[in-house]
Amino acid sequence: MNPRGREPEDGRGSPRAPRVPDGYDPSAFTPFAVTVDLAVFTVRHNRLHVLLVERGLEPYLGAWALPGGFVLPRESAGQAARRELAEETGLSEHTAGALHLEQLRTYSDPDRDPRMRVVSVAYAALVPDLPEPRGGGDAAFARWTDLSRVLRSGPARGTGPSPARPPSSPARTPAPAPATTPPPAPDALVTLAFDHGAILADAYDRIGAKLEYSCLATAFCPPEFTLAELRQVYETVWGVELDGPNFRRKVLATPGFVQAVEGPPRRTGGRGKPAALYRAGAATTLHPPLLRPEGRTT
């Protein structure tokens, strides 16, 4: 740096590009691949669901996994995550880019992938209820799966052959993704490939905690929603029943949490009177926090 603390210039007023040090040998380091894995959550039929794909290629052919893929040479991990989210949900990249997606953590166990050393940057995504997904890349099928059916422990890892297929995944040869997904097996438990069970558990813990001090719950809702629908998000993720009037009072007393929709649009709530509609407000954090009650049931 020059005495003023700026990078040296190239004579045209622009900082010089950094130069590779003399004697630096990149082959001295073992190369490895970087992937992204996505824990994509949504609320469907008052249950928390996660997006899973059935692998159409080895390793773990026929096993269920989180969607994801390799980071391309000229893209960042964040760009790869947005691309994979669009591919697996069937949304445009522009629409997928507006959904809530946050980096979770990095998973770098040397033996997490039998193909080679693979480091994964995991992301958590929260989306409103979407149509049935489609498989993309090396996925044969994709589907929303009730989170209660997914085993979030005992990751399937190792350098040996692929594990036995879960009961809901009949043996098949790799094929292009069909137009429709196979029906879920209602009573089958799903074990995820690689270390995706651990990633899913970490992502679930993250979103459950963030609901307490952020406005993240509105990411599960459509653009306009009732307070009952917003309360259902908390009840579904936390696994508890909340007192309706108390919840309403806390939400409306929090500046910027929600914003009332003006005018006639109203949604009838069951047999009761029409319910007011709201949209997400400008706030991102909750002051005071909306603490999770004791006595979690699920």
PyMOL commands that set and color helices and strands:
alter all, ss='L'
color gray80, all
select helices_A, chain A and resi 26-28+77-89+93-97+147-149+196-213+216-220+227-238+244-253
alter helices_A, ss='H'
color red, helices_A
select strands_A, chain A and resi 33-44+47-55+64-65+68-70+100-107+118-126+139-146+150-156+190-193+258-260+267-268+274-275+278-280
alter strands_A, ss='S'
color yellow, strands_A
deselect
rebuild
show_as cartoon
